[in-house]
Amino acid sequence: MRFIIFQILFVILFLQSSYSQNMKLEDCIENAFLNRVELKKQENQHSYYQNNYQYSKYELLPSVNSRIDFNFTGKKTYYQNQGGYRFQNNENGQWNISSNLVLFNGFQTINKIKQSKTLISRNTTYTQSIKNNIKLEVIKAYYSLLMAQENIIITKQAIEVTNQQIAYIQIAVDGGNTSEIDLLEVKAQLEKEKSFYISSMKEMETARIKLKKSINYTDTNSIEIRSVFLKNTISKQINSDSIYFLAINQLPEFKMATYDSLYWQFAIKQIKAQYLPYLTGNASVATYYNRNSIDVSSINKKYRANNQLENNLNHQVGLSLIIPIYSKHKTKIQQLDKEKQLKDVNLDKEQLYKNIYFEIEQLCKETQRQQEKIQTIEKRLKYYTTIYSMRAEQYKQGVLSINDLLIADTNKKKTELNLSYEKYTLLYKLKIIDFYSGKI
């Protein structure tokens, strides 16, 4: 009974350990968004910029400060006419509350608030840019794994065909109809295909690890993805201009460039405001008291402190105007630096439009050429398949050597692998076009 229970537990554990999660491309991208550390850091950064924007508004409010001072001194003094020493105590205190309000500073505070708000918008678009980079990374890893899986399938099929050939030739050898050398040739071909199968398995494992890394997959279960049915991949003519138009309207890099330009425009306005007068208003309320005593016994004769605080209460209201005259061109140097930053940002924005256009144009042309290339490979595979069938028939009739048959078989299998690689390459490029078009 215990042995049966142990076996059941072992099977359950084995099934749990061998469980694999089947994921589509969209699932991989969604998991990457949930797991990637870069996006978690961006959440912290976004929270910081929001708080910075909120607190920057408080600079429009007046500043209020309060101050309290208290001093106590005591000393022993000799009075000759009294013939002895007396303690002399002194205590005094003061309290004030003051406020200061900027009435005009060339709208520096307003522009600083706008600058803080721009950083929030820019950070939002930067987060989207990070997501796009993650998408591209996941798409590349995903299709690399698909390609590796397809190579495994094709290699398995090749091994099965070769095993069938070995079985057929073995019968012929046993019947004395062919030489054992032919059998050894085919067996050597089988070992070669097994070696390629091992290499393909290694590539698939590497591709799976890269996919797990791209989505920061921490689950102990393995990742499995479904193979794509490689139907006719020839599509209609691709228009790079229309894709470019879609790209510039949805890619966050263009919005980021706009926000960068606004940021430096607000910075320049803050610098130029330093040429203008600076006006502040201030107000304060203060009071103080002072008590002296010659002896501790005279404490009841002191002037009460609360009466002094009330009688000495005073207030003050004033304005302060600062007019800049000469600052050794420090303000001008700061202005030139910010203007340089703005020019560089605008140049980068112009170059960004060109780079994206050239990148999309190159991608569309490569995709079109890839489709044409697949057409030629499909025709070549058709020819090699026919040649192999004819060679196999000739070998059965005894008019063809095994080497010629193996050459025909190798050409057919290489072309199948080549066609699979080129089709997945095309699918990857089409998926990148979907990315630029905003479909992913």
Buried (B, 14 or more C-beta within 10 A) or exposed (E): EEEEEEEEEEEEEEEEEEEEEEBEBEBBBBBBBEBBEEBEEBEEBBEEBBEBBEEBEEBEEEEEEEEEEEEEEEEEEEEEEEEEEBEBBEBBBBBBBBBBBBEBBBBBBBBBBBBBBBBBBBBBBBBBBBBBEBBBBBBBBBBBBBBBBBBBEBBEEBBEBBBEBBEBBBEBBEEEEBBEEBBEBBBEBBEBBBEBBEEBBEBBEEBBBBBBEBBBBEEEEEBEBEEBEBEEBEEEEBEBEEBBEBBBEBBBBBBBBBBBBBBBBBBBBBBBBBEBEBBBBBBBBBBBBBBEBBEEEEEEEEEEBEEBBEEEEEEEEEEEEEEEEEEEEEBBEBBEEBBEBBEEBBEBBEEBBEEBBEBBBEBBEBBBEBBEBBEEBBEBBEEBBEBBEEBBEBBBEEEBBBEEBBBBBBBBBEBBBBBBBBBBBBBBBBBBBEBBBEEB
